[in-house]
Amino acid sequence: MSSSRPDTAAAVAPAVAVLLVAVLLGAVVGTWPPFVAVESGSMTPGVERGDLVVVTAADRTPWGDLSSAADADAPTRLGGPGDVVVYAVPGAGGRPVFHRLAFPVEAGEDWTERADPDLLSGDCGELSTCPAPYDGYVTRGDANGLYDQSAGIAPVVPEEWIAGKALFAVPNLGWTRVAIDAAAARYGGVATGVVLVGLAGLAGGLGALLLGRLGRGRRR
């Protein structure tokens, strides 16, 4: 009597391999998860919606400290100068933002004096984010017509809000995550989770069945 254990092991092996690769990548880059799925077109053309971006901790060796687009020696990241970072505004309840560091600011500074006037919606007196309440960064999506701090997306971003910075992007590999998030937003996390578990079980069963048939065919 043949055992189903080899077939089951073969079916789950790809998932285990993916998990191990993700864990190893997280250990190298110092963040978890070690990648983000791009959910909007605010960073086009360097990064498109549906791309998967590998990120590292902001101060992770050997990639160095944070650099803004205004820095003279800024590295090129995802099609432009300066680091592209993932940041979240505490207590805002929204999803993390994936935008480029435009330039650093100091507490009390009228940062509009150094800004591109075409990317401002008003002068310092008209913006709630100016003068800067603390040290941090002005940020912007490459495809957006205003700085985040002028568009009401976020206040000045201090370094402690930054969860990671981008290393490189893999085109179209993030669509699965984007689809899952969209389904969760529309149908709820529990319902989406039940469907995903069911699909995973179905895929595993079909994989085991297929591998079992292939194995029996070879033994013949």
ABEGO torsion letter per residue (X at the ends): XBBAAAAAAAAAAAAAAAAAAAAAAAAAAGBOBABBBBABAAAOAABBBGBBBBBBBAABOAAEBBBBAABAABBBBGGBBEBBBBBBBBGAGBBBBBBBBABBBBBGBBAAAABBAAABAEBAAABAAOBBABBEBBBBBAABABBAAAAGABBBBBAAABABBBABBBBGAAAAAAAAAAAAAAAEAAAAAAAAAAAAAAAAAAAAAAAAAAAAAAAX
